[in-house]
Structure formats: structure tokens, C-alpha cells
Amino acid sequence: MSEPLRVQAIGSPQYDSKRLAMLTRWQETLVGYGLILPSLWVFLVFYYGPALFLLYIAFFHWNIFASHSTFVGLHNFVVLVHQPIFWQSLLNTAYYVVLVVPVTTLLALGLALLLREAARIRGGGIARAMVFLPHVTPVVATSIIWVWIFDPNFGLANTALRFLHLPQLQWLASVHWALPSVMIYTVWHSVGLYTILFLAGLSTIPRQVLEAAQMDGARGWFTFRRILWPLIGPITFFVVVLVSINTMQTFSQIYTLTGGPHGGAGGPAFSTTTDSLLIYQTAFLYLHFSLASAMSVILFLLILGLTLGQKLLADRFVFYR
């Protein structure tokens, strides 16, 4: 025969303990939400709220000075498709991302490996600080300094080329070299952050694994390819995604480096006009907020698609311990 059902009487010690535990969990939950409410409110008002409003006006003919807006559906997106400058900005963004992401990632990994070895000698901490220092400097201030470095007449870049007996370049004033000049600055300014991330990933590798590999005769490139690289796969994936997102949203250095005597921000001849810069110009220079919102939605979808694609590749090739 089956065991008879056990009914807990209200007021029994077991019932009271469960009820007390449930009330405690509810109190802890309410206290937790109460503590994060101020920060959550900031996110809702200054991040998610504007994002939802941006999505809203992307489907309307909206003007900041108008009292009402008109629903136009996909008209703003259709207008963008027929704008050559929009396609030019996408090509510039793709060119920028395709070069900056692998160069930054590989350079950061190489610096992390060097700093990992330098940590065993005196002055390793100073070397880490010097690598990370450019990242904590203000983008606008250092961009102005790099404008002088790239000056074709008396800049440090051409001075170095002249010393090496190499042809001098026009840098930011050249249609062909303006965007690569911005790339050089971007790599210089951001590589320190990703180097520290790689150092953190390398520090999690058990020393016993490397010692066992050395005892088996593993050296140099074989150790890196067969042991270090697979073990830092997750942090490599994280760095690649982070670099990709930040690069696709680059604005400040392009705006500062290419402004002024170089034909205005995005010049010369739109050679440095990326999607982020075009969004700013469309919204705040020409006051076409609906078109700028549509471009922002497209940029978001491109970043989302790129991230999901990288996630699919990571699921196949990244090893998680």
C-alpha cells in the first residue's frame, strides 16, 4: 500500500519555518531591488528611454521644432538606401573595422605575452603602466596632439620618415591616408586596455600545465599554439567582440582628427566619414533626426549581427575550461 499523505498542520514548527524562510526571501528581494532602484532608474531614463524613443522616431517624420510627427513607416530607410554618402560611410566603417580589430587584438596579445615575461624582472609594473597609460588619456586632448604629429610640414611623423629617407605623406590631408592615420591613433589609444585583459586571461592559466608541457619538451611557438592560445580562447573572444563594438562606434577621434584645416570632420572628400560620424552630422548639423535615427537602428543591427556571428564562431572554436 502507498504511504499515506502527510499533511502539515498550520501552526506546526515545520510549516512556520518554511513560511519564515519564504518571507525572508521576499524581504531580501525587495531590499535588493530597492538598493538597485536608483541605478536602474538612471538606466531607464538616460539609456533605455532614449533608445526606445530613437526606435520610435525612426519610423516617423519627426522634427524637434514641430508640434506633431507623421508616421512614414520604412520611408526613412528607403531614403538611406538611395543616398551614396550612406553607402560610403558603411564602406569606410567596414574598412576601419576590418583593419583595426585584428591589428589591435594581435598587438594586445603580443604585448601581454611580453609583459608576462617582463613581470619576472625588475620594472615590470612600470612597463604595464606605460602600456596602459594612453588608454586613460582624454581622446580629444590626445587627438589634438596627434593632429600636430601628423602635420605634413613639421609633424613628428614626417620627421621620422625624413630621417629614415622614406617618402613623406600628407597623412590627415590625404584621401588615401586620412583613415589609416585615424586607425594608427585608435590602436595607440586603445591597445592598453585589451593588453590588460589578455594579461588577466594569461594569469588564470595554471602554472602546472606549463611546467608539464616544458617537461614534455614543448617550447616556443608550439607551447603558445597548443596550450596558451586554446586556454585564453574565451578572453580572446571577449576582446574581439569588445574591439569590434567599440570600433564600429568610433566617433570622437575621427571628429577631432579630421576637423579644422582638413576639410571638416569626415574629410577630406568623405574619406573618413564613418556611420557614427554621419549620424551625428545628419542629426545635429542638418537636423534630420528621423534619418539619423534610422541610421542608428541600422548600425545597431550591424553590430548585433557581427556579435552573433562571432558568437557562432566562438561556439565552434573556443574552449571553455
C-alpha positions as a printed NumPy array, in Angstrom:
array([[  0.   ,   0.   ,   0.   ],
       [  1.118,   3.538,  -0.733],
       [  2.388,   5.694,   2.063],
       [ -0.371,   7.978,   3.425],
       [ -0.122,  11.668,   2.609],
       [  1.475,  13.758,   5.276],
       [ -0.396,  16.979,   5.851],
       [  1.431,  19.769,   7.65 ],
       [ -0.872,  21.449,  10.093],
       [ -0.924,  25.213,  10.138],
       [  0.974,  26.339,  13.163],
       [  3.294,  23.319,  13.184],
       [  7.048,  24.083,  13.581],
       [  7.89 ,  22.791,  10.078],
       [  5.189,  24.942,   8.464],
       [  6.268,  28.017,  10.398],
       [  9.933,  27.574,   9.406],
       [  9.078,  27.334,   5.694],
       [  6.792,  30.347,   5.933],
       [  9.519,  32.305,   7.709],
       [ 12.085,  31.335,   5.04 ],
       [  9.731,  32.464,   2.256],
       [  9.098,  35.799,   3.955],
       [ 12.834,  36.273,   4.434],
       [ 13.469,  35.651,   0.733],
       [ 10.768,  38.178,  -0.203],
       [ 12.252,  40.753,   2.151],
       [ 15.74 ,  40.208,   0.733],
       [ 14.384,  40.521,  -2.815],
       [ 12.582,  43.772,  -2.015],
       [ 15.642,  45.19 ,  -0.278],
       [ 17.826,  44.198,  -3.245],
       [ 15.54 ,  45.866,  -5.791],
       [ 15.314,  48.901,  -3.534],
       [ 19.099,  49.211,  -3.476],
       [ 19.494,  48.965,  -7.25 ],
       [ 16.462,  51.172,  -7.985],
       [ 18.453,  54.46 ,  -8.186],
       [ 20.912,  52.98 , -10.707],
       [ 18.096,  51.211, -12.561],
       [ 16.198,  54.477, -12.797],
       [ 19.245,  56.168, -14.342],
       [ 19.484,  53.388, -16.953],
       [ 15.791,  53.629, -17.766],
       [ 15.779,  57.419, -18.117],
       [ 19.118,  58.047, -19.823],
       [ 19.728,  54.807, -21.743],
       [ 16.728,  52.596, -22.453],
       [ 14.297,  55.512, -22.7  ],
       [ 16.266,  57.376, -25.406],
       [ 16.914,  54.089, -27.214],
       [ 13.197,  53.328, -27.406],
       [ 12.424,  56.904, -28.464],
       [ 15.085,  56.656, -31.169],
       [ 13.432,  53.491, -32.474],
       [ 10.112,  55.317, -32.421],
       [ 11.165,  58.364, -34.463],
       [ 12.997,  56.15 , -36.998],
       [  9.536,  55.34 , -38.397],
       [  8.227,  58.916, -38.263],
       [  8.922,  62.228, -39.924],
       [  9.963,  63.933, -36.713],
       [ 11.305,  67.418, -36.13 ],
       [ 12.383,  68.864, -32.805],
       [ 10.688,  72.167, -33.674],
       [  7.401,  70.617, -34.846],
       [  4.428,  70.085, -32.553],
       [  3.471,  66.736, -34.128],
       [  5.087,  63.931, -36.134],
       [  3.891,  61.93 , -39.135],
       [  4.16 ,  58.172, -39.408],
       [  6.089,  57.258, -42.572],
       [  6.872,  53.579, -41.975],
       [ 10.047,  52.453, -43.731],
       [ 10.374,  55.653, -45.759],
       [ 13.457,  56.839, -43.838],
       [ 15.227,  53.548, -44.515],
       [ 14.319,  53.728, -48.215],
       [ 15.772,  57.247, -48.388],
       [ 19.028,  55.999, -46.865],
       [ 19.315,  53.206, -49.419],
       [ 19.361,  55.814, -52.192],
       [ 21.978,  58.014, -50.51 ],
       [ 25.543,  57.399, -51.854],
       [ 27.102,  59.046, -48.809],
       [ 25.387,  56.493, -46.559],
       [ 26.911,  53.6  , -48.504],
       [ 30.265,  55.379, -48.442],
       [ 30.046,  55.64 , -44.655],
       [ 29.287,  51.912, -44.372],
       [ 32.271,  51.062, -46.585],
       [ 34.523,  53.323, -44.521],
       [ 33.233,  51.705, -41.323],
       [ 33.829,  48.203, -42.705],
       [ 37.345,  49.131, -43.853],
       [ 38.049,  50.679, -40.46 ],
       [ 36.801,  47.63 , -38.539],
       [ 38.475,  45.021, -40.751],
       [ 41.905,  46.594, -40.19 ],
       [ 41.672,  47.9  , -36.624],
       [ 40.167,  44.799, -34.973],
       [ 42.821,  42.208, -35.944],
       [ 45.737,  44.645, -35.568],
       [ 44.588,  45.76 , -32.105],
       [ 43.873,  42.208, -30.955],
       [ 47.172,  40.747, -32.145],
       [ 49.212,  43.694, -30.863],
       [ 47.492,  43.496, -27.465],
       [ 48.161,  39.765, -27.274],
       [ 51.816,  40.251, -28.22 ],
       [ 52.278,  42.997, -25.633],
       [ 50.564,  40.851, -22.998],
       [ 52.972,  37.983, -23.673],
       [ 55.949,  40.348, -23.443],
       [ 54.689,  41.939, -20.231],
       [ 54.057,  38.488, -18.796],
       [ 57.729,  37.705, -19.253],
       [ 58.774,  41.182, -18.087],
       [ 56.884,  40.653, -14.815],
       [ 59.685,  38.328, -13.711],
       [ 62.264,  41.099, -13.891],
       [ 62.533,  44.436, -12.157],
       [ 60.419,  47.224, -13.656],
       [ 57.627,  45.014, -14.971],
       [ 54.989,  47.109, -13.208],
       [ 56.294,  50.3  , -14.823],
       [ 56.103,  48.662, -18.246],
       [ 52.452,  47.726, -17.656],
       [ 51.639,  51.261, -16.557],
       [ 53.28 ,  52.725, -19.675],
       [ 51.292,  50.406, -21.954],
       [ 48.006,  51.227, -20.222],
       [ 48.651,  54.972, -19.88 ],
       [ 47.446,  56.033, -23.382],
       [ 44.029,  54.494, -22.739],
       [ 43.345,  56.696, -19.709],
       [ 44.26 ,  59.913, -21.524],
       [ 41.374,  62.039, -22.89 ],
       [ 40.536,  61.258, -26.505],
       [ 40.004,  64.876, -27.547],
       [ 43.206,  66.171, -25.939],
       [ 45.43 ,  63.438, -27.355],
       [ 43.718,  63.704, -30.76 ],
       [ 44.752,  67.356, -30.937],
       [ 48.331,  66.331, -30.164],
       [ 48.218,  63.712, -32.923],
       [ 46.974,  66.346, -35.365],
       [ 50.324,  68.058, -34.825],
       [ 52.171,  64.74 , -35.111],
       [ 50.513,  64.107, -38.492],
       [ 51.122,  67.626, -39.772],
       [ 52.662,  67.196, -43.261],
       [ 55.02 ,  70.175, -42.891],
       [ 56.592,  69.93 , -39.446],
       [ 54.927,  66.936, -37.793],
       [ 56.823,  64.231, -35.954],
       [ 55.568,  61.509, -38.327],
       [ 57.106,  63.069, -41.425],
       [ 60.223,  63.984, -39.47 ],
       [ 60.706,  60.293, -38.705],
       [ 60.109,  59.364, -42.351],
       [ 62.58 ,  62.021, -43.464],
       [ 65.174,  60.646, -41.029],
       [ 64.673,  57.153, -42.5  ],
       [ 64.913,  58.533, -46.065],
       [ 61.363,  57.428, -46.83 ],
       [ 58.727,  59.333, -48.834],
       [ 56.78 ,  61.84 , -46.756],
       [ 52.985,  61.571, -46.548],
       [ 50.138,  64.048, -46.306],
       [ 48.506,  61.947, -43.564],
       [ 45.21 ,  63.578, -42.477],
       [ 45.17 ,  65.846, -45.551],
       [ 45.285,  62.869, -47.936],
       [ 42.229,  60.997, -49.201],
       [ 44.176,  57.735, -49.072],
       [ 45.977,  58.203, -45.756],
       [ 43.423,  60.06 , -43.611],
       [ 41.551,  56.961, -42.409],
       [ 44.746,  54.925, -41.831],
       [ 46.009,  57.864, -39.755],
       [ 42.911,  57.636, -37.579],
       [ 43.488,  53.882, -37.308],
       [ 47.02 ,  54.452, -36.024],
       [ 45.725,  56.75 , -33.318],
       [ 42.899,  54.36 , -32.395],
       [ 45.264,  51.406, -31.992],
       [ 47.671,  53.525, -29.931],
       [ 44.925,  54.772, -27.633],
       [ 43.01 ,  51.532, -27.073],
       [ 45.58 ,  48.729, -27.15 ],
       [ 46.493,  49.207, -23.481],
       [ 43.046,  48.185, -22.248],
       [ 42.985,  44.977, -24.256],
       [ 46.556,  44.185, -23.219],
       [ 45.471,  44.254, -19.572],
       [ 42.534,  41.968, -20.403],
       [ 44.875,  39.474, -22.07 ],
       [ 47.214,  39.67 , -19.069],
       [ 44.285,  38.815, -16.822],
       [ 43.473,  35.822, -19.022],
       [ 47.08 ,  34.635, -19.039],
       [ 47.249,  34.882, -15.25 ],
       [ 44.447,  32.295, -14.917],
       [ 46.445,  29.575, -16.706],
       [ 47.714,  27.083, -14.086],
       [ 51.478,  27.073, -13.826],
       [ 51.409,  23.276, -13.504],
       [ 50.125,  22.993, -17.079],
       [ 53.042,  24.981, -18.491],
       [ 55.553,  23.127, -16.336],
       [ 54.186,  19.775, -17.511],
       [ 54.412,  20.936, -21.142],
       [ 58.031,  22.012, -20.639],
       [ 58.865,  18.655, -19.121],
       [ 57.422,  17.014, -22.244],
       [ 59.661,  19.15 , -24.432],
       [ 57.151,  21.83 , -25.556],
       [ 58.863,  25.123, -26.41 ],
       [ 58.165,  28.499, -28.003],
       [ 55.555,  28.575, -30.76 ],
       [ 54.314,  25.042, -30.015],
       [ 53.572,  25.979, -26.39 ],
       [ 51.679,  29.081, -27.484],
       [ 49.704,  27.364, -30.256],
       [ 48.803,  24.179, -28.401],
       [ 48.484,  25.38 , -24.802],
       [ 48.317,  29.139, -24.277],
       [ 46.116,  30.009, -27.269],
       [ 43.357,  27.432, -26.538],
       [ 43.317,  28.283, -22.834],
       [ 42.887,  32.023, -23.452],
       [ 40.242,  31.406, -26.124],
       [ 37.369,  32.863, -24.001],
       [ 39.246,  36.091, -23.239],
       [ 40.284,  36.338, -26.902],
       [ 36.65 ,  36.073, -27.942],
       [ 35.692,  38.74 , -25.392],
       [ 38.446,  41.085, -26.613],
       [ 37.493,  40.628, -30.287],
       [ 33.835,  41.387, -29.555],
       [ 34.733,  44.409, -27.422],
       [ 37.148,  45.804, -30.006],
       [ 34.584,  45.278, -32.786],
       [ 31.793,  47.082, -30.93 ],
       [ 33.992,  49.984, -29.847],
       [ 35.492,  50.335, -33.321],
       [ 32.13 ,  50.398, -35.08 ],
       [ 31.01 ,  53.186, -32.727],
       [ 34.172,  55.284, -33.058],
       [ 33.363,  58.974, -33.201],
       [ 35.472,  61.292, -31.025],
       [ 38.881,  60.743, -32.612],
       [ 37.508,  60.884, -36.155],
       [ 35.675,  64.109, -35.409],
       [ 38.697,  65.723, -33.758],
       [ 41.452,  64.465, -36.047],
       [ 39.69 ,  65.229, -39.336],
       [ 38.146,  68.583, -38.419],
       [ 39.542,  72.063, -38.979],
       [ 42.002,  72.575, -41.856],
       [ 41.429,  69.086, -43.294],
       [ 38.112,  69.84 , -44.962],
       [ 35.833,  69.42 , -41.963],
       [ 35.009,  66.362, -39.895],
       [ 34.831,  63.285, -42.091],
       [ 37.108,  64.706, -44.764],
       [ 38.871,  65.059, -46.966],
       [ 36.276,  64.108, -49.594],
       [ 34.312,  61.966, -47.09 ],
       [ 37.236,  59.539, -46.847],
       [ 36.868,  59.319, -43.037],
       [ 33.089,  59.619, -42.794],
       [ 32.018,  56.556, -40.844],
       [ 28.462,  55.655, -39.907],
       [ 28.751,  57.111, -36.392],
       [ 30.061,  60.423, -37.692],
       [ 27.377,  60.6  , -40.384],
       [ 24.699,  60.001, -37.737],
       [ 25.986,  62.985, -35.768],
       [ 26.177,  65.228, -38.827],
       [ 22.714,  64.234, -40.061],
       [ 21.1  ,  64.856, -36.678],
       [ 22.883,  67.904, -35.289],
       [ 24.169,  69.705, -38.379],
       [ 21.313,  69.122, -40.836],
       [ 18.578,  68.449, -38.201],
       [ 17.268,  65.319, -39.962],
       [ 16.651,  63.428, -36.75 ],
       [ 14.482,  60.725, -38.315],
       [ 17.145,  59.803, -40.864],
       [ 19.803,  59.801, -38.152],
       [ 17.632,  57.52 , -36.042],
       [ 17.186,  55.146, -38.976],
       [ 20.962,  55.057, -39.43 ],
       [ 21.367,  54.332, -35.713],
       [ 18.976,  51.4  , -35.981],
       [ 20.937,  50.031, -38.946],
       [ 24.225,  50.45 , -37.054],
       [ 22.737,  48.615, -34.08 ],
       [ 21.609,  45.744, -36.313],
       [ 25.066,  45.549, -37.916],
       [ 26.756,  45.413, -34.512],
       [ 24.245,  42.806, -33.322],
       [ 24.767,  40.694, -36.447],
       [ 28.551,  40.909, -36.154],
       [ 28.433,  39.931, -32.482],
       [ 26.13 ,  36.983, -33.124],
       [ 28.375,  35.822, -35.971],
       [ 31.401,  35.974, -33.689],
       [ 29.434,  34.052, -31.047],
       [ 28.668,  31.264, -33.533],
       [ 32.355,  31.008, -34.424],
       [ 33.313,  31.027, -30.75 ],
       [ 30.928,  28.146, -30.021],
       [ 32.863,  26.037, -32.538],
       [ 36.456,  27.044, -31.834],
       [ 36.637,  28.455, -28.269],
       [ 37.48 ,  26.027, -25.49 ],
       [ 35.898,  26.745, -22.097],
       [ 37.514,  25.14 , -19.098]])
